């Protein structure tokens, strides 16, 4: 009986001690949990989106100073709202239990500010109160959406549209049969990791190539972007999607031609200047008339780079993102050039030819600190066929005969 009583008392004592120990252990765990409390995954100031640029300075500019808004975003408030309406269904995301989604308006404002200024992601992060990781995901997404909704402004022309371009070149630039001017430029980038020399160009920088065909109205009608920077115009041209269509005579209207510089091969569909020395007067006139039409593509690239300052410095993003940026800016350029040419590109922004005084007044874009570097000239595979030389000689004869203009003699002196 005594042993039973002792056993019961021992059990009670053990239970009491266990309870105390459990309480102590629970208290210790709670204290440790408070010490090791998980840090917030977004900085407090960054979570205050209402204090960011989208809700403060950008909104104030939109409401009170549309001109300054346009200088920051490159669009008028009305154009911005139109573009936002187009891309909102593509870039809008649903809120999650972890955080609210970024507004489509903020995404578009941030991306356009980035394209217009080239401001780095750290500064944009502080201005708009968005993390750099979100910005790196946002920019290619929005650029993709812009290119998608504005694709009608940058598609390859159909037969009727080619004929309209031919008419425009004849009316504005006195070059009958011309369907566009072609050229290539380097888009400078920061060297990708382990890229070797593929992107290293003759200028000593790393780049990808933007090949473009520009119409009489300074619009890009075809672009090919992404070739390695070490390539030259002729090589890029021969590997782009346009080349086989031109070779098969299945793209341009009958007798239609493009104009390019000496980097491109002379073809029946691609005219370029005579490059030999001691040119005759007739050849000089042909070169002047060809260069006059080809100046359109130089101005197209120049206006693009001056309006979107992202091109003024090496792009510190991945190559696929760079390609998306180039496509989006070309699409916006065409859209604005076609819908609001006088405000987007006033006459002073591109070259003007003073035929009375036989001078060329350079456009404002040429005074920029940096321009898109031109491609390296090459003569690989540039030996022309006799039929192509005959086409060029016919143009020479026409420009010195029935297609002559009264000021051309003054311009070659």
GIFENWO-V307405 format. One record per pair of residues at least 24 apart in sequence whose ideal C-beta (glycine too) atoms are under 10 Angstrom apart, sorted by the first residue. I is the first residue (numbers start at 1). J is the second residue. D is the distance in Angstrom with one decimal. If there is no record, write none. Layout:
# GIFENWO-V307405
[[I/J/D] [I/J/D]]
This chain:
# GIFENWO-V307405
[[41/98/8.3] [41/99/8.5] [41/131/9.5] [42/98/9.9] [42/99/7.3] [42/129/9.5] [42/130/9.9] [42/131/6.9] [42/134/9.7] [43/125/9.9] [43/129/8.9] [43/131/8.4] [45/126/8.8] [45/129/6.9] [46/125/7.6] [46/126/8.7] [46/128/9.4] [46/129/4.9] [46/130/7.2] [46/131/6.4] [46/134/9.6] [47/99/8.4] [47/100/9.7] [47/129/7.5] [48/129/6.3] [49/100/8.5] [49/102/8.2] [49/103/8.1] [49/106/7.3] [49/128/8.2] [49/129/5.5] [49/130/8.1] [50/129/8.9] [51/129/6.7] [52/106/7.5] [52/109/9.7] [52/110/9.3] [52/125/9.9] [52/126/9.0] [52/127/6.9] [52/128/4.8] [52/129/3.7] [52/130/7.4] [53/106/8.8] [53/109/7.5] [53/110/8.1] [53/113/7.9] [53/124/8.6] [53/126/9.1] [53/127/4.4] [53/128/5.0] [53/129/7.9] [53/130/9.6] [54/102/9.5] [54/103/7.5] [54/105/6.6] [54/106/4.4] [54/107/9.3] [54/108/9.5] [54/109/5.3] [54/110/7.4] [54/113/9.6] [54/127/8.9] [54/128/5.9] [54/129/8.5] [54/130/9.0] [55/103/9.5] [55/105/9.5] [55/106/8.3] [55/128/9.4] [55/129/9.1] [56/127/9.6] [57/127/8.3] [58/105/9.0] [58/106/8.9] [58/109/5.4] [58/110/9.2] [58/112/9.9] [58/113/8.0] [58/127/9.2] [58/128/8.7] [59/105/9.4] [59/109/9.3] [62/109/9.2] [67/343/9.9] [69/109/9.9] [70/116/9.6] [70/343/8.0] [70/344/9.3] [71/116/8.1] [71/117/9.8] [72/109/8.9] [72/112/8.2] [72/113/6.1] [72/116/6.5] [72/117/7.6] [73/108/8.8] [73/109/6.7] [73/111/9.8] [73/112/4.7] [73/113/6.4] [73/115/9.1] [73/116/6.3] [73/117/9.8] [74/112/6.2] [74/113/9.0] [74/115/7.3] [74/116/4.6] [74/117/9.5] [74/307/6.0] [74/308/7.1] [74/309/9.7] [74/329/9.3] [74/332/7.2] [74/333/9.5] [74/336/7.7] [74/344/8.3] [75/108/9.4] [75/109/10.0] [75/112/6.7] [75/116/9.1] [75/332/8.0] [75/335/9.4] [75/336/7.6] [75/340/9.3] [75/344/9.2] [76/336/9.5] [76/340/7.6] [76/343/7.3] [76/344/9.5] [78/340/9.5] [79/332/9.4] [79/335/8.4] [79/336/7.3] [79/339/7.8] [79/340/7.2] [79/343/9.4] [79/344/9.3] [80/105/8.8] [80/108/7.3] [80/109/7.9] [80/112/7.6] [81/105/9.3] [82/335/9.5] [82/339/9.1] [83/108/6.8] [83/112/8.5] [83/145/9.5] [83/146/7.2] [83/149/7.5] [83/150/8.0] [83/332/8.2] [83/335/8.2] [84/108/5.5] [84/109/8.9] [85/149/9.4] [86/145/8.2] [86/146/8.5] [86/148/9.0] [86/149/4.1] [86/150/7.8] [87/111/9.8] [87/141/9.8] [87/142/7.1] [87/144/9.5] [87/145/4.2] [87/146/6.3] [87/148/7.9] [87/149/5.4] [87/150/9.2] [88/145/9.0] [88/149/9.9] [89/145/9.1] [89/149/9.4] [90/141/8.3] [90/142/8.7] [90/144/8.1] [90/145/4.2] [90/146/9.3] [90/148/6.8] [90/149/7.3] [91/138/8.2] [91/141/6.0] [91/142/5.7] [91/144/8.9] [91/145/5.2] [91/146/9.4] [93/141/9.6] [102/128/9.2] [102/130/6.6] [102/131/9.9] [102/134/6.6] [102/135/9.9] [102/137/9.9] [102/138/7.1] [104/142/8.9] [104/145/9.3] [106/130/7.2] [106/138/8.9] [107/134/9.2] [107/135/9.5] [107/138/5.3] [107/139/8.9] [107/141/7.6] [107/142/5.3] [107/145/9.0] [108/138/9.6] [108/142/6.1] [108/145/8.7] [108/146/8.4] [109/142/9.9] [110/134/9.3] [110/135/6.9] [110/138/6.7] [110/139/8.0] [110/142/8.1] [111/135/8.9] [111/138/6.6] [111/139/5.5] [111/140/9.4] [111/141/8.6] [111/142/4.1] [111/143/6.7] [111/145/9.2] [111/146/7.8] [111/325/9.2] [111/328/8.2] [112/142/8.4] [112/146/8.8] [112/308/9.4] [112/328/9.5] [112/332/8.4] [114/138/9.3] [114/139/6.2] [114/142/9.2] [114/143/9.5] [114/308/9.5] [114/309/9.7] [114/310/6.7] [114/317/9.7] [114/325/8.6] [115/139/8.6] [115/142/9.4] [115/143/8.0] [115/146/9.1] [115/307/9.0] [115/308/5.0] [115/309/8.1] [115/310/5.1] [115/311/9.2] [115/325/6.7] [115/328/7.1] [115/329/5.9] [115/332/7.8] [116/307/7.5] [116/308/6.1] [116/309/6.3] [116/310/7.6] [116/329/9.5] [116/332/9.9] [117/308/8.9] [117/309/5.3] [117/310/7.6] [117/312/9.3] [118/308/8.1] [118/309/4.5] [118/310/4.3] [118/311/7.7] [118/312/5.9] [118/313/5.4] [118/314/9.7] [118/315/8.3] [118/316/9.5] [119/309/8.7] [119/310/9.0] [120/313/9.3] [120/316/7.0] [121/316/8.1] [121/317/8.7] [136/317/7.4] [136/318/8.5] [136/321/7.9] [137/321/9.8] [139/310/10.0] [139/317/7.2] [139/321/6.4] [139/324/7.9] [139/325/7.3] [139/328/9.3] [140/317/8.0] [140/318/8.2] [140/320/7.0] [140/321/4.6] [140/322/9.4] [140/323/9.1] [140/324/4.8] [140/325/8.0] [140/328/9.3] [141/321/9.9] [141/324/8.8] [142/324/9.0] [142/328/7.8] [143/321/7.6] [143/322/9.8] [143/323/9.1] [143/324/4.1] [143/325/5.4] [143/326/8.8] [143/327/7.0] [143/328/3.8] [143/329/8.3] [143/331/9.2] [143/332/9.8] [144/321/9.8] [144/324/5.6] [144/327/8.3] [144/328/7.7] [145/324/9.8] [145/328/8.5] [146/324/8.9] [146/325/9.8] [146/327/8.3] [146/328/4.3] [146/329/8.7] [146/331/6.1] [146/332/6.5] [146/335/9.1] [147/324/7.1] [147/325/9.7] [147/326/9.5] [147/327/4.5] [147/328/5.0] [147/329/9.3] [147/330/8.2] [147/331/5.0] [147/332/9.0] [148/327/9.6] [148/328/9.5] [148/331/8.9] [149/331/8.5] [149/335/9.4] [150/327/9.6] [150/328/8.1] [150/330/9.2] [150/331/4.0] [150/332/6.8] [150/333/9.7] [150/334/7.3] [150/335/5.1] [150/336/9.9] [151/327/9.5] [151/331/7.1] [152/331/9.4] [152/334/9.4] [152/335/9.1] [153/219/7.6] [153/220/9.1] [153/221/10.0] [153/330/9.1] [153/331/6.0] [153/332/8.7] [153/333/8.9] [153/334/4.2] [153/335/4.8] [153/336/9.2] [153/337/8.6] [153/338/6.3] [153/339/8.6] [154/219/7.9] [154/220/6.0] [154/221/7.5] [154/222/8.2] [154/223/7.0] [154/327/8.0] [154/330/6.0] [154/331/5.0] [154/332/9.6] [154/333/8.7] [154/334/5.2] [154/335/8.5] [155/221/8.1] [155/222/8.7] [155/334/9.7] [156/213/8.7] [156/221/6.6] [156/222/5.5] [156/223/9.9] [156/241/8.9] [156/242/7.9] [156/245/8.6] [156/251/7.6] [157/213/9.5] [157/215/7.9] [157/221/5.7] [157/222/8.6] [157/251/9.1] [157/252/9.3] [157/253/9.9] [159/251/9.3] [159/252/8.9] [159/253/6.2] [159/254/9.8] [159/256/9.7] [160/253/9.3] [161/215/8.9] [161/221/8.3] [162/215/9.4] [162/221/8.9] [162/251/8.0] [162/252/5.9] [162/253/5.1] [162/256/6.2] [163/252/9.9] [163/253/5.7] [163/256/8.5] [164/215/8.8] [164/216/9.1] [164/217/9.9] [165/213/9.7] [165/214/10.0] [165/215/4.7] [165/216/6.0] [165/217/8.3] [165/219/9.3] [165/221/7.3] [165/252/9.7] [165/253/9.4] [165/256/8.7] [166/215/9.7] [166/216/8.7] [166/252/8.9] [166/253/6.7] [166/255/9.0] [166/256/6.3] [166/257/9.3] [167/216/8.5] [168/215/6.8] [168/216/3.5] [168/217/6.4] [168/296/9.9] [169/215/7.9] [169/216/4.6] [169/217/9.8] [169/256/9.9] [169/257/9.7] [169/259/8.8] [169/293/6.2] [169/296/8.3] [170/216/8.7] [170/293/9.9] [170/403/9.2] [171/216/7.8] [172/216/5.2] [172/217/8.3] [172/292/9.9] [172/293/9.1] [172/296/8.7] [173/216/6.3] [173/259/9.4] [173/289/8.5] [173/292/5.8] [173/293/4.7] [173/294/9.3] [173/295/8.4] [173/296/6.9] [173/353/9.5] [174/289/6.7] [174/292/7.3] [174/293/8.0] [174/399/8.5] [174/403/7.2] [174/404/9.1] [174/405/5.4] [174/407/9.9] [174/408/8.7] [175/216/8.9] [175/257/8.7] [175/259/7.0] [175/271/8.8] [175/289/6.3] [175/290/7.4] [175/292/7.3] [175/293/4.1] [175/294/9.1] [175/296/9.7] [175/395/8.5] [175/399/8.7] [175/403/8.6] [176/255/9.0] [176/257/9.5] [176/395/8.7] [176/398/7.6] [176/399/9.6] [176/402/9.9] [176/403/6.3] [177/252/9.1] [177/253/8.3] [177/254/9.5] [177/255/5.4] [177/256/5.7] [177/257/5.5] [177/269/9.9] [177/271/9.1] [177/391/9.8] [177/395/8.3] [177/398/9.6] [178/215/9.3] [178/216/7.8] [178/252/10.0] [178/256/7.7] [178/257/6.0] [178/258/7.3] [178/259/5.9] [178/271/8.1] [178/289/10.0] [178/290/9.1] [178/293/5.4] [178/294/9.3] [178/296/9.3] [178/395/9.8] [179/213/8.1] [179/215/7.9] [179/216/9.4] [179/221/8.4] [179/251/8.7] [179/252/5.2] [179/253/7.2] [179/255/9.8] [179/256/4.4] [179/257/6.6] [179/258/6.0] [179/259/9.1] [179/269/8.5] [180/212/9.0] [180/213/4.3] [180/214/6.1] [180/215/5.4] [180/216/8.1] [180/219/9.5] [180/220/9.4] [180/221/5.8] [180/222/7.7] [180/252/8.8] [180/256/9.0] [180/257/9.0] [180/258/5.2] [180/259/7.7] [180/260/9.6] [180/293/9.2] [180/294/9.9] [180/296/8.2] [180/297/7.9] [181/212/8.9] [181/213/7.1] [181/214/5.3] [181/215/8.2] [181/216/8.7] [181/218/9.8] [181/221/10.0] [181/258/6.9] [181/259/5.0] [181/260/7.1] [181/261/9.3] [181/290/9.4] [181/291/9.9] [181/293/6.0] [181/294/4.7] [181/295/7.7] [181/296/4.7] [181/297/3.7] [181/298/8.1] [181/299/9.4] [181/300/7.9] [182/211/7.3] [182/212/7.1] [182/213/4.9] [182/214/7.8] [182/221/9.9] [182/222/8.4] [182/233/8.4] [182/237/7.3] [182/240/9.9] [182/242/8.6] [182/258/4.9] [182/259/7.2] [182/260/4.6] [182/261/8.8] [182/263/9.6] [182/264/6.6] [182/270/7.3] [182/272/9.6] [182/294/8.4] [182/297/6.5] [183/210/9.2] [183/211/7.7] [183/212/6.5] [183/213/8.6] [183/214/7.7] [183/233/7.3] [183/237/10.0] [183/259/9.5] [183/260/6.6] [183/261/6.7] [183/263/8.2] [183/264/8.6] [183/294/7.5] [183/296/9.5] [183/297/4.3] [183/298/6.8] [183/300/8.3] [183/301/6.7] [183/372/9.7] [183/374/7.7] [183/375/7.5] [184/209/5.4] [184/210/6.6] [184/211/4.4] [184/212/7.4] [184/224/8.6] [184/225/9.9] [184/227/8.4] [184/231/8.6] [184/232/8.1] [184/233/4.4] [184/234/9.2] [184/235/9.6] [184/236/5.6] [184/237/7.5] [184/240/9.6] [184/260/9.2] [184/261/9.5] [184/263/7.4] [184/264/8.9] [184/297/9.5] [184/301/9.2] [184/372/9.5] [184/374/7.9] [184/375/4.3] [184/376/9.5] [185/209/7.3] [185/210/5.2] [185/211/8.3] [185/212/7.7] [185/225/9.9] [185/233/9.5] [185/297/9.4] [185/298/9.5] [185/300/9.9] [185/301/5.2] [185/302/9.6] [185/304/9.0] [185/305/8.3] [185/311/8.9] [185/326/9.9] [185/371/8.5] [185/372/3.9] [185/373/6.6] [185/374/6.4] [185/375/6.8] [186/210/7.8] [186/229/5.8] [186/231/10.0] [186/311/10.0] [186/372/6.5] [186/373/4.2] [186/374/7.6] [186/375/6.9] [186/376/9.1] [187/225/7.3] [187/226/9.3] [187/229/8.4] [187/305/9.3] [187/310/9.4] [187/311/6.6] [187/314/9.3] [187/315/6.9] [187/319/10.0] [187/322/6.5] [187/323/8.9] [187/325/8.5] [187/326/6.0] [187/372/6.9] [187/373/9.0] [188/229/8.3] [188/311/8.0] [188/312/9.1] [188/313/7.4] [188/314/4.7] [188/315/7.0] [188/322/9.6] [188/370/8.7] [188/372/8.3] [188/373/7.1] [189/229/8.0] [189/314/5.7] [189/315/4.8] [189/316/7.9] [189/317/7.9] [189/318/9.1] [189/319/6.7] [189/321/9.8] [189/322/5.6] [190/313/9.6] [190/314/4.9] [190/315/6.9] [190/316/4.9] [190/317/8.2] [190/318/9.7] [190/319/9.9] [190/322/9.6] [191/229/9.9] [191/314/8.8] [192/318/7.3] [192/319/5.8] [192/322/9.7] [193/318/9.9] [195/228/9.0] [195/229/9.8] [195/319/8.5] [196/228/9.9] [196/230/9.9] [197/228/8.9] [197/229/9.3] [197/230/6.5] [198/227/9.8] [198/228/4.5] [198/229/7.6] [198/230/6.4] [198/231/9.3] [199/227/9.8] [199/228/5.7] [199/229/4.6] [199/230/7.1] [199/231/10.0] [199/319/8.0] [200/228/8.7] [200/229/6.4] [200/230/5.9] [201/228/8.6] [201/229/3.9] [201/230/5.8] [201/231/8.6] [201/232/9.4] [201/373/7.6] [201/375/8.7] [201/376/7.2] [202/229/8.7] [202/230/7.8] [202/232/8.5] [202/373/9.0] [202/375/8.9] [202/376/4.6] [202/377/9.6] [203/229/8.5] [203/373/5.3] [203/374/9.2] [203/376/8.4] [205/229/7.5] [205/314/7.1] [205/373/7.6] [206/230/9.5] [206/314/7.4] [206/315/9.9] [206/319/9.8] [207/231/9.9] [207/314/8.5] [207/315/9.3] [207/322/9.4] [207/372/9.3] [207/373/7.3] [207/375/9.9] [208/315/9.0] [208/319/6.5] [208/322/6.2] [208/323/7.1] [208/326/8.0] [209/233/8.2] [209/235/9.2] [209/236/5.1] [209/237/10.0] [209/240/9.7] [209/375/7.0] [210/236/9.2] [210/301/7.8] [210/304/8.9] [210/311/9.3] [210/322/9.9] [210/323/9.3] [210/326/5.7] [210/327/9.5] [210/329/9.9] [210/330/8.1] [210/372/7.4] [210/375/9.7] [211/236/5.1] [211/237/6.5] [211/239/9.7] [211/240/5.9] [211/242/8.3] [211/375/8.6] [212/297/6.7] [212/300/6.8] [212/301/7.0] [212/304/8.8] [212/326/9.7] [212/330/7.4] [213/240/9.8] [213/242/7.2] [213/258/6.5] [213/260/9.4] [213/297/7.6] [213/300/9.5] [214/258/10.0] [214/294/9.4] [214/296/5.4] [214/297/4.2] [214/298/8.8] [214/299/8.1] [214/300/3.9] [214/301/7.9] [214/303/10.0] [214/304/9.7] [214/334/9.9] [215/296/7.6] [215/297/9.4] [215/300/8.7] [215/334/9.5] [215/337/9.8] [216/293/8.4] [216/296/6.5] [217/296/8.4] [217/300/9.3] [217/334/9.1] [217/337/6.6] [217/338/7.4] [217/341/7.8] [217/345/9.7] [218/296/6.2] [218/297/8.7] [218/299/5.9] [218/300/4.8] [218/301/9.7] [218/302/9.5] [218/303/6.4] [218/304/9.2] [218/333/8.3] [218/334/8.9] [218/337/5.8] [218/338/9.9] [218/341/8.6] [218/344/10.0] [218/345/6.8] [218/349/9.5] [218/350/6.7] [219/296/9.6] [219/300/7.4] [219/330/9.1] [219/333/7.5] [219/334/4.6] [219/335/9.3] [219/336/10.0] [219/337/5.4] [219/338/6.6] [219/341/9.8] [220/297/9.0] [220/300/6.4] [220/301/9.0] [220/304/8.0] [220/327/9.8] [220/329/9.8] [220/330/4.8] [220/331/8.4] [220/333/6.8] [220/334/5.9] [220/337/9.2] [221/300/10.0] [221/334/8.5] [222/251/9.4] [222/258/9.8] [223/326/7.4] [223/327/6.9] [223/330/5.5] [223/331/9.2] [223/334/10.0] [225/322/8.3] [225/323/5.3] [225/324/9.4] [225/325/9.4] [225/326/4.7] [225/327/6.5] [225/330/8.3] [226/319/7.3] [226/320/8.5] [226/322/8.3] [226/323/5.0] [226/326/8.4] [226/327/9.7] [228/319/9.9] [229/373/9.4] [229/375/9.5] [229/376/9.7] [230/376/8.7] [231/375/8.2] [231/376/8.7] [231/378/9.1] [232/263/6.2] [232/264/9.8] [232/375/5.7] [232/376/4.8] [232/377/7.1] [232/378/3.9] [232/379/9.5] [232/380/7.4] [233/260/7.6] [233/261/7.7] [233/262/9.1] [233/263/3.5] [233/264/5.8] [233/265/9.6] [233/374/8.7] [233/375/4.2] [233/376/7.7] [233/377/7.6] [233/378/6.9] [234/260/9.4] [234/262/9.6] [234/263/5.7] [234/264/5.9] [234/265/6.0] [234/375/8.8] [234/376/9.7] [234/377/8.8] [234/378/5.1] [234/379/8.1] [234/380/6.0] [234/381/6.4] [234/382/6.3] [235/263/9.5] [235/375/9.5] [235/376/9.8] [235/378/7.0] [235/380/6.9] [235/381/8.4] [236/263/9.3] [236/264/9.9] [236/375/7.6] [237/263/8.4] [237/264/6.0] [237/265/7.7] [237/267/9.9] [237/270/8.6] [237/375/9.8] [238/264/9.5] [238/265/8.0] [238/380/9.3] [238/381/7.1] [243/267/9.8] [245/269/10.0] [246/270/7.4] [255/391/9.1] [257/290/10.0] [257/293/9.8] [257/391/7.5] [257/392/9.4] [257/395/8.2] [258/293/9.6] [258/294/9.4] [258/297/9.6] [259/289/9.4] [259/290/5.5] [259/291/8.5] [259/292/9.3] [259/293/4.9] [259/294/4.7] [259/295/9.7] [259/296/8.6] [259/297/8.3] [259/395/9.8] [260/290/9.0] [260/294/6.7] [260/297/8.2] [261/290/9.2] [261/291/8.5] [261/294/6.5] [261/297/9.0] [261/298/9.2] [261/374/8.5] [261/375/8.8] [261/377/7.8] [262/377/5.9] [262/378/9.1] [262/379/8.3] [262/382/8.1] [263/374/8.5] [263/375/5.7] [263/376/7.5] [263/377/4.9] [263/378/6.0] [263/379/8.8] [263/380/10.0] [263/382/8.3] [264/375/9.7] [264/377/9.8] [264/378/9.4] [264/382/7.8] [265/378/9.8] [265/379/9.3] [265/380/9.1] [265/381/6.2] [265/382/4.8] [265/383/8.1] [265/384/6.8] [265/385/9.3] [265/388/8.2] [266/382/7.2] [266/383/8.7] [266/384/3.7] [266/385/8.0] [266/388/4.8] [266/389/6.9] [266/391/8.6] [266/392/6.5] [267/384/7.5] [267/385/7.9] [267/387/9.2] [267/388/5.2] [267/391/8.4] [267/392/9.8] [268/384/9.4] [268/385/7.9] [268/387/5.8] [268/388/5.0] [268/389/9.6] [268/390/8.6] [268/391/5.1] [268/392/9.2] [269/388/8.6] [269/391/8.5] [270/384/9.7] [270/388/7.9] [270/391/9.5] [270/392/9.7] [271/388/8.6] [271/391/7.2] [271/392/5.7] [271/395/6.3] [271/396/9.9] [272/382/9.2] [272/384/9.1] [272/388/9.7] [272/392/7.9] [273/392/9.1] [274/389/10.0] [274/392/7.8] [274/393/9.7] [274/396/8.1] [275/377/9.7] [275/379/9.3] [275/382/9.5] [279/412/9.3] [280/396/9.0] [280/400/9.6] [281/400/8.1] [281/409/8.2] [281/412/7.3] [282/393/9.5] [282/396/5.6] [282/397/7.6] [282/399/7.9] [282/400/4.7] [282/401/9.5] [283/392/9.6] [283/393/9.4] [283/396/6.3] [283/399/9.9] [283/400/9.4] [283/412/9.8] [284/396/9.9] [284/408/9.3] [284/409/9.6] [284/411/9.3] [284/412/4.5] [284/413/9.4] [285/396/7.6] [285/399/5.5] [285/400/5.7] [285/404/7.7] [285/405/9.4] [285/408/5.3] [285/409/7.5] [285/411/8.4] [285/412/6.0] [286/392/7.5] [286/393/8.7] [286/395/6.2] [286/396/4.0] [286/397/8.8] [286/398/9.0] [286/399/5.3] [286/400/7.6] [286/408/9.7] [286/412/9.9] [287/396/9.1] [287/399/9.6] [287/412/8.0] [288/399/8.4] [288/405/9.8] [288/407/9.9] [288/408/6.1] [288/409/9.5] [288/411/5.3] [288/412/5.2] [289/395/7.9] [289/396/8.9] [289/398/9.3] [289/399/4.8] [289/400/9.5] [289/403/8.2] [289/404/9.0] [289/405/8.0] [289/408/6.8] [289/411/9.1] [289/412/9.8] [290/392/8.8] [290/395/7.8] [290/396/9.5] [290/399/8.6] [291/360/10.0] [291/411/9.6] [292/351/9.8] [292/353/7.1] [292/360/9.3] [292/405/9.5] [292/408/9.0] [292/411/8.1] [295/350/8.8] [295/351/5.8] [295/353/8.3] [295/360/8.2] [295/363/9.7] [296/350/8.7] [296/351/9.1] [298/350/9.2] [298/351/7.7] [298/363/9.2] [298/365/9.4] [298/366/9.0] [298/371/9.5] [298/372/9.8] [298/374/8.8] [299/345/9.0] [299/349/8.3] [299/350/4.2] [299/351/5.7] [299/362/9.8] [299/363/6.0] [299/365/7.2] [299/366/9.0] [300/330/9.2] [300/333/7.9] [300/334/9.7] [300/337/8.9] [300/345/10.0] [300/350/8.6] [300/365/9.9] [301/330/10.0] [301/333/10.0] [301/365/8.8] [301/371/7.9] [301/372/5.3] [301/374/9.0] [302/349/8.5] [302/350/7.4] [302/351/8.6] [302/362/9.5] [302/363/6.5] [302/364/9.0] [302/365/3.7] [302/366/6.4] [302/368/7.7] [302/371/6.3] [302/372/7.6] [303/333/7.0] [303/336/10.0] [303/337/8.1] [303/344/8.5] [303/345/5.9] [303/349/6.0] [303/350/6.3] [303/363/7.6] [303/364/9.1] [303/365/5.5] [304/329/6.3] [304/330/6.8] [304/332/9.3] [304/333/5.2] [304/334/9.8] [304/337/9.9] [304/365/8.7] [304/372/7.7] [305/329/9.1] [305/365/7.0] [305/368/6.9] [305/370/7.7] [305/371/5.9] [305/372/5.0] [306/345/9.8] [306/349/7.3] [306/350/10.0] [306/363/8.7] [306/364/7.1] [306/365/4.0] [306/366/8.9] [306/367/9.0] [306/368/5.2] [306/370/9.8] [306/371/8.4] [306/372/10.0] [307/332/8.4] [307/333/6.8] [307/336/8.2] [307/337/9.9] [307/344/7.5] [307/345/8.3] [307/349/8.6] [307/365/8.5] [308/332/7.8] [308/333/7.8] [309/368/8.8] [309/369/9.8] [309/370/9.1] [311/368/9.5] [311/370/7.9] [311/371/8.5] [311/372/6.0] [312/368/7.1] [312/369/6.8] [312/370/4.6] [312/371/8.5] [312/372/9.2] [313/369/9.8] [313/370/7.3] [353/407/8.9] [353/411/8.0] [354/407/9.7] [354/411/10.0] [355/405/8.2] [355/406/8.6] [355/407/4.1] [355/408/8.9] [355/410/7.3] [355/411/7.2] [356/407/7.8] [356/410/8.7] [357/410/8.6] [358/407/7.2] [358/408/9.9] [358/409/9.2] [358/410/4.1] [358/411/5.4] [358/412/8.9] [358/413/6.9] [359/410/9.7] [359/411/9.0] [360/411/8.7]]
